[in-house]
């Protein structure tokens, strides 16, 4: 994590800000689902999973909110098993794939949890909202997935 700041005796990473207005315009024109209304939730267990795979929290936020390219979003499952697969490029050109699920109130109130809204500024969780998504898993995509993402972008006319 980058440059942690001390907030209420917890370490919360500080992220660089991106232009939300530009992302919202691009997301609207490209028909992206309501990803920009989501708030990402990270718990100690999700942070541990990311650390095991050597993936930074800011990379997950960059991918989900489409900072370096339009994310490919696929929804699957039903009810409590509903998940979202997000694939999007990172700053260095790698493709990151994340699996998100709807956050539960216990995720938000967990000790050490923090949230990242679409603005990219992390904050301590305040109240539970239905638009919160917990990062279940993330990994750098394989070569064939990168080709699939690029083909999808060409199909959308955004090569």
Backbone as JSON, one array per atom type, in Angstrom:
{
  "sequence": "XXXXXXXXXXXXXXXXXXXXXXXXXXXXXXXXXXXXXXXXXXXXXXXXXXXXXXXXXXXXXXXXXXXXXXXXXXXXXXXXXXXXXXXXXXXXXXXXXXXXXXXXXXXXXXXXXXXXXXXXXXXXXXXXXXXXXXXXXXXXXXXXXXXXXXXXXXXXXXX",
  "N": [[0.83, -1.18, 0.0], [0.36, 2.31, -0.57], [1.87, 5.12, 1.0], [0.62, 5.18, 3.88], [-1.85, 6.72, 5.96], [-2.57, 7.92, 9.2], [-5.54, 7.19, 10.75], [-7.94, 7.26, 13.06], [-6.6, 5.26, 14.62], [-6.09, 3.31, 12.7], [-4.54, 2.04, 9.73], [-4.83, 3.59, 6.69], [-4.61, 3.52, 3.24], [-3.35, 6.1, 1.05], [-4.44, 7.44, -1.98], [-3.78, 8.44, -5.37], [-5.57, 11.08, -6.96], [-8.07, 10.92, -9.45], [-9.67, 12.14, -12.41], [-12.92, 12.29, -11.91], [-15.1, 13.24, -13.34], [-14.36, 12.95, -16.06], [-14.16, 10.15, -16.24], [-16.79, 9.42, -15.68], [-18.2, 10.48, -17.87], [-17.06, 9.01, -20.02], [-17.73, 6.41, -19.19], [-20.5, 6.5, -19.26], [-21.01, 6.92, -21.99], [-20.02, 4.58, -23.04], [-21.68, 2.66, -22.11], [-21.21, 1.38, -19.67], [-21.96, -0.55, -16.78], [-23.37, 0.43, -13.57], [-20.86, 0.91, -12.27], [-19.43, 3.14, -11.45], [-20.88, 4.06, -9.36], [-20.4, 2.39, -7.34], [-18.92, 1.44, -4.21], [-15.9, 0.39, -3.09], [-15.03, -2.19, -0.82], [-12.67, -3.18, 1.53], [-11.42, -5.71, 3.51], [-9.5, -7.05, 6.29], [-9.01, -9.77, 5.56], [-9.4, -9.75, 2.77], [-7.37, -8.0, 2.05], [-5.17, -9.5, 2.81], [-5.36, -11.61, 0.98], [-4.89, -10.2, -1.41], [-2.26, -9.34, -0.91], [-0.92, -11.79, -0.86], [-0.94, -12.38, -3.55], [0.55, -10.37, -4.53], [-0.65, -7.91, -5.27], [-1.66, -4.61, -5.35], [-3.89, -2.55, -3.42], [-4.64, -0.16, -4.6], [-4.35, -0.81, -7.29], [-6.5, -2.52, -7.72], [-8.63, -0.73, -7.32], [-8.05, 1.05, -9.41], [-8.52, -0.62, -11.63], [-11.26, -1.42, -11.3], [-12.63, 1.04, -11.32], [-11.9, 1.98, -13.77], [-9.6, 3.58, -14.46], [-7.45, 3.47, -16.29], [-8.44, 2.5, -18.64], [-11.38, 1.26, -20.2], [-13.35, -0.81, -18.18], [-14.09, -4.28, -18.51], [-17.04, -5.74, -17.68], [-18.65, -8.38, -16.18], [-21.5, -9.97, -15.06], [-22.45, -12.56, -12.88], [-24.14, -15.42, -11.46], [-26.62, -15.67, -8.76], [-28.76, -14.0, -6.43], [-27.52, -14.41, -3.22], [-25.16, -15.42, -4.17], [-24.32, -13.79, -6.18], [-21.96, -12.34, -8.31], [-19.4, -10.17, -9.65], [-17.31, -9.97, -12.4], [-14.51, -8.24, -13.16], [-12.47, -6.93, -15.61], [-9.71, -5.09, -16.46], [-7.32, -2.72, -17.79], [-4.15, -1.88, -16.26], [-1.91, 0.73, -15.09], [0.65, 0.1, -16.15], [-0.02, -1.38, -18.39], [-0.66, -4.04, -17.98], [-3.27, -6.46, -17.53], [-5.8, -6.61, -15.18], [-7.79, -8.84, -13.38], [-10.66, -8.95, -11.42], [-12.76, -10.26, -8.89], [-15.79, -9.43, -7.56], [-18.16, -9.15, -4.88], [-21.39, -8.45, -3.49], [-21.15, -6.36, -0.72], [-21.5, -7.14, 2.75], [-23.17, -6.08, 5.77], [-21.52, -6.91, 7.91], [-19.01, -6.99, 6.74], [-18.38, -4.32, 6.35], [-18.3, -3.37, 8.93], [-16.21, -4.73, 10.02], [-13.18, -5.1, 11.88], [-10.5, -3.09, 10.97], [-11.37, -2.71, 8.38], [-11.81, -0.82, 5.36], [-13.06, 1.64, 3.02], [-13.3, 2.48, -0.47], [-14.48, 4.91, -2.4], [-15.7, 5.9, -5.72], [-14.27, 8.2, -6.16], [-11.7, 7.68, -5.45], [-10.49, 8.22, -3.07], [-9.58, 6.88, -0.11], [-11.47, 5.93, 2.78], [-12.67, 5.7, 6.15], [-15.1, 3.22, 6.92], [-18.45, 4.29, 7.07], [-21.43, 4.08, 7.07], [-23.4, 1.26, 6.12], [-24.07, 0.59, 2.69], [-26.07, -0.33, -0.1], [-24.7, -0.28, -2.48], [-22.14, -1.1, -2.07], [-19.22, -3.03, -2.7], [-17.35, -5.95, -2.19], [-14.02, -6.92, -2.6], [-13.31, -10.02, -3.65], [-11.46, -11.64, -4.95], [-8.46, -11.27, -6.87], [-6.3, -11.04, -9.7], [-3.5, -10.96, -11.94], [-4.14, -10.97, -15.37], [-4.12, -13.71, -17.72], [-2.38, -14.33, -20.85], [-4.18, -15.08, -22.93], [-6.54, -14.0, -21.98], [-6.01, -11.31, -22.11], [-5.9, -10.95, -24.86], [-8.58, -11.5, -25.44], [-9.84, -9.38, -24.08], [-8.85, -7.19, -25.55], [-9.98, -7.76, -28.05], [-12.67, -7.45, -27.41], [-12.69, -4.69, -26.83], [-12.07, -3.7, -29.4], [-14.36, -4.5, -30.74], [-16.23, -2.86, -29.54], [-15.46, -0.53, -30.61], [-13.39, 0.93, -29.55], [-10.55, 0.7, -29.78]],
  "CA": [[0.0, 0.0, 0.0], [1.15, 3.53, -0.68], [1.81, 6.19, 1.97], [-0.51, 5.1, 4.78], [-2.1, 7.83, 6.86], [-3.13, 7.46, 10.47], [-6.91, 7.63, 10.95], [-8.6, 6.51, 14.14], [-5.71, 4.14, 14.97], [-6.0, 2.33, 11.61], [-3.77, 2.48, 8.58], [-5.63, 3.67, 5.47], [-3.72, 4.0, 2.2], [-3.72, 7.31, 0.34], [-4.34, 7.2, -3.41], [-3.79, 9.61, -6.22], [-6.91, 11.39, -7.42], [-8.3, 10.89, -10.89], [-10.79, 12.97, -12.8], [-14.17, 11.52, -11.89], [-15.98, 13.74, -14.4], [-13.98, 12.32, -17.33], [-14.51, 8.74, -16.19], [-18.24, 9.27, -15.75], [-18.61, 10.72, -19.24], [-16.66, 7.85, -20.81], [-18.49, 5.25, -18.76], [-21.87, 6.65, -19.74], [-21.04, 6.75, -23.44], [-19.68, 3.21, -23.4], [-22.68, 1.75, -21.58], [-20.71, 0.63, -18.53], [-22.95, -0.59, -15.71], [-23.22, 1.45, -12.53], [-19.6, 0.71, -11.54], [-19.01, 4.4, -10.86], [-21.66, 4.31, -8.15], [-19.98, 1.42, -6.35], [-17.9, 1.75, -3.22], [-15.14, -0.83, -2.82], [-14.78, -2.49, 0.58], [-11.54, -4.07, 1.76], [-11.31, -6.21, 4.88], [-8.18, -7.65, 6.49], [-8.84, -11.02, 4.8], [-9.22, -9.44, 1.35], [-6.03, -7.43, 1.93], [-4.22, -10.62, 2.89], [-5.44, -12.31, -0.31], [-4.19, -9.38, -2.39], [-0.84, -9.36, -0.59], [-0.41, -13.09, -1.29], [-0.8, -12.34, -5.0], [1.37, -9.2, -4.83], [-1.5, -6.93, -5.94], [-1.93, -3.46, -4.48], [-5.28, -2.12, -3.33], [-4.88, 0.89, -5.6], [-4.51, -1.45, -8.6], [-7.89, -3.01, -7.79], [-9.46, 0.46, -7.51], [-7.79, 1.53, -10.78], [-9.19, -1.51, -12.58], [-12.72, -1.38, -11.15], [-13.16, 2.35, -11.71], [-11.52, 2.26, -15.15], [-8.68, 4.71, -14.56], [-6.53, 3.36, -17.42], [-9.15, 1.89, -19.75], [-12.74, 0.83, -19.89], [-13.39, -2.18, -17.64], [-15.03, -5.29, -18.99], [-17.78, -6.16, -16.49], [-19.56, -9.52, -16.42], [-22.22, -10.34, -13.85], [-22.88, -13.96, -12.89], [-24.7, -15.91, -10.2], [-27.92, -15.13, -8.32], [-29.0, -13.72, -5.02], [-26.33, -14.3, -2.38], [-23.99, -15.86, -4.93], [-24.09, -12.85, -7.27], [-20.58, -11.86, -8.39], [-19.03, -9.39, -10.82], [-15.94, -10.14, -12.88], [-14.03, -6.99, -13.75], [-11.15, -7.01, -16.25], [-9.35, -3.76, -16.96], [-5.87, -2.5, -17.8], [-3.49, -1.09, -15.22], [-1.05, 1.79, -15.61], [1.73, -0.47, -16.93], [-0.53, -2.13, -19.53], [-1.13, -5.36, -17.59], [-4.72, -6.57, -17.35], [-6.14, -7.15, -13.87], [-9.14, -9.4, -13.26], [-11.12, -8.95, -10.03], [-14.1, -10.78, -8.62], [-16.41, -8.68, -6.48], [-19.49, -9.56, -4.45], [-22.04, -7.43, -2.68], [-20.65, -6.34, 0.65], [-22.48, -7.36, 3.8], [-22.9, -5.16, 6.88], [-20.4, -7.37, 8.72], [-17.77, -6.63, 6.04], [-18.14, -2.9, 6.55], [-18.01, -3.12, 10.35], [-15.06, -5.55, 10.45], [-12.03, -4.35, 12.36], [-9.49, -2.92, 9.93], [-11.98, -2.52, 7.06], [-11.91, 0.54, 4.85], [-13.79, 1.71, 1.76], [-12.8, 3.39, -1.5], [-15.52, 5.29, -3.37], [-15.21, 6.14, -7.07], [-13.34, 9.34, -6.17], [-10.36, 7.15, -5.25], [-9.97, 8.64, -1.77], [-10.02, 5.9, 0.88], [-12.05, 6.48, 4.0], [-13.17, 4.72, 7.11], [-16.5, 2.94, 6.61], [-19.38, 4.99, 7.95], [-22.65, 3.29, 7.14], [-23.54, 0.27, 5.05], [-24.88, 0.97, 1.54], [-26.28, -1.46, -1.02], [-23.78, -0.16, -3.61], [-20.79, -1.5, -1.66], [-18.75, -4.29, -3.27], [-16.16, -6.49, -1.55], [-13.09, -7.61, -3.49], [-13.15, -11.4, -3.23], [-10.26, -12.19, -5.55], [-7.87, -10.48, -7.96], [-5.07, -11.6, -10.24], [-3.13, -10.46, -13.26], [-4.75, -11.84, -16.37], [-3.28, -14.5, -18.6], [-2.23, -13.79, -22.2], [-5.39, -15.26, -23.72], [-7.55, -13.07, -21.47], [-5.64, -10.0, -22.64], [-6.37, -10.95, -26.26], [-10.04, -11.43, -25.39], [-10.2, -8.01, -23.7], [-8.57, -6.31, -26.68], [-11.0, -8.03, -29.07], [-13.9, -6.83, -26.91], [-12.55, -3.25, -27.03], [-12.2, -3.42, -30.83], [-15.77, -4.69, -31.09], [-16.93, -1.67, -29.05], [-14.97, 0.64, -31.35], [-12.48, 1.7, -28.68], [-9.26, 0.02, -29.83]],
  "C": [[0.87, 1.24, 0.0], [0.85, 4.49, 0.46], [0.63, 6.11, 2.92], [-0.61, 6.35, 5.65], [-2.79, 7.29, 8.1], [-4.54, 8.04, 10.62], [-7.55, 6.7, 11.95], [-7.88, 5.2, 14.43], [-5.7, 3.02, 13.94], [-5.17, 2.91, 10.49], [-4.66, 2.45, 7.35], [-4.72, 4.22, 4.39], [-4.26, 5.27, 1.54], [-3.49, 7.07, -1.14], [-4.25, 8.52, -4.16], [-5.2, 9.83, -6.74], [-6.96, 11.34, -8.94], [-9.51, 11.75, -11.19], [-12.06, 12.14, -12.89], [-15.07, 11.95, -13.03], [-15.64, 13.09, -15.74], [-14.36, 10.85, -17.35], [-16.01, 8.56, -16.33], [-18.73, 9.48, -17.16], [-18.28, 9.52, -20.12], [-17.47, 6.62, -20.46], [-19.91, 5.32, -19.29], [-21.94, 6.36, -21.23], [-20.77, 5.31, -23.84], [-20.63, 2.19, -22.78], [-22.21, 0.91, -20.42], [-21.78, 0.59, -17.45], [-22.56, 0.36, -14.59], [-21.97, 1.26, -11.66], [-19.18, 2.0, -10.83], [-19.81, 4.77, -9.62], [-21.27, 3.33, -7.04], [-18.99, 2.05, -5.36], [-17.2, 0.44, -2.92], [-14.89, -0.97, -1.32], [-13.61, -3.46, 0.65], [-11.49, -4.42, 3.24], [-9.9, -6.78, 5.06], [-7.97, -8.94, 5.69], [-8.68, -10.74, 3.31], [-7.86, -8.8, 1.11], [-4.96, -8.5, 1.97], [-4.18, -11.39, 1.57], [-4.68, -11.52, -1.38], [-2.69, -9.38, -2.16], [-0.2, -10.68, -1.02], [-0.15, -13.12, -2.79], [0.02, -11.13, -5.48], [0.6, -8.18, -5.67], [-1.83, -5.84, -4.93], [-3.4, -3.09, -4.52], [-5.58, -1.07, -4.39], [-5.0, 0.32, -7.0], [-5.93, -1.98, -8.78], [-8.82, -1.83, -8.05], [-9.29, 1.01, -8.93], [-8.54, 0.69, -11.8], [-10.7, -1.37, -12.5], [-13.29, -0.06, -11.65], [-12.67, 2.81, -13.08], [-10.59, 3.43, -15.34], [-7.81, 4.66, -15.8], [-7.16, 2.68, -18.63], [-10.49, 1.38, -19.29], [-12.74, -0.59, -19.34], [-14.44, -3.03, -18.33], [-15.71, -5.84, -17.74], [-18.74, -7.27, -16.88], [-20.18, -9.89, -15.09], [-22.63, -11.81, -13.96], [-23.35, -14.37, -11.51], [-26.05, -15.26, -9.9], [-27.92, -14.91, -6.83], [-27.7, -13.57, -4.23], [-25.05, -14.71, -3.1], [-23.67, -14.94, -6.11], [-22.67, -12.3, -7.19], [-20.41, -11.03, -9.66], [-17.58, -9.67, -11.14], [-15.57, -8.85, -13.6], [-12.65, -7.26, -14.34], [-10.86, -5.65, -16.84], [-7.84, -3.6, -16.92], [-5.4, -1.67, -16.61], [-2.57, -0.07, -15.89], [0.06, 1.24, -16.51], [1.29, -1.28, -18.13], [-0.97, -3.54, -19.2], [-2.65, -5.32, -17.43], [-4.99, -7.24, -16.01], [-7.57, -7.64, -13.9], [-9.49, -9.47, -11.78], [-12.49, -9.58, -9.97], [-14.62, -10.03, -7.4], [-17.74, -9.33, -6.11], [-20.09, -8.41, -3.68], [-21.5, -7.51, -1.26], [-21.82, -6.56, 1.62], [-22.18, -6.37, 4.93], [-21.72, -5.6, 7.74], [-19.05, -7.06, 8.07], [-17.39, -5.18, 6.34], [-17.73, -2.61, 8.0], [-16.83, -3.92, 10.87], [-13.91, -4.65, 10.88], [-10.98, -4.29, 11.25], [-10.05, -2.73, 8.54], [-11.91, -1.06, 6.66], [-12.57, 0.49, 3.49], [-13.1, 2.7, 0.83], [-13.95, 3.7, -2.44], [-14.89, 5.59, -4.73], [-14.26, 7.33, -7.16], [-11.91, 8.89, -5.97], [-9.75, 7.52, -3.92], [-10.48, 7.66, -0.72], [-10.55, 6.59, 2.14], [-12.48, 5.36, 4.91], [-14.64, 4.46, 6.78], [-17.41, 3.67, 7.59], [-20.65, 4.17, 8.11], [-22.73, 2.36, 5.94], [-24.46, 0.81, 3.96], [-24.98, -0.22, 0.6], [-25.31, -1.42, -2.19], [-22.35, -0.57, -3.26], [-20.45, -2.88, -2.21], [-17.43, -4.69, -2.6], [-15.31, -7.2, -2.59], [-12.84, -9.0, -2.94], [-11.82, -11.96, -3.71], [-9.76, -11.25, -6.63], [-6.6, -11.18, -8.42], [-4.76, -10.92, -11.56], [-3.6, -11.47, -14.29], [-3.71, -12.56, -17.22], [-3.29, -13.9, -20.01], [-3.5, -13.93, -23.02], [-6.51, -14.34, -23.25], [-7.28, -11.66, -21.97], [-6.11, -9.89, -24.09], [-7.89, -10.82, -26.31], [-10.51, -10.02, -25.04], [-9.99, -7.06, -24.87], [-9.58, -6.51, -27.81], [-12.33, -7.39, -28.67], [-13.85, -5.32, -27.12], [-12.68, -2.88, -28.51], [-13.65, -3.52, -31.27], [-16.59, -3.47, -30.66], [-16.5, -0.41, -29.77], [-14.02, 1.5, -30.57], [-11.09, 1.09, -28.67], [-8.13, 0.83, -29.39]]
}
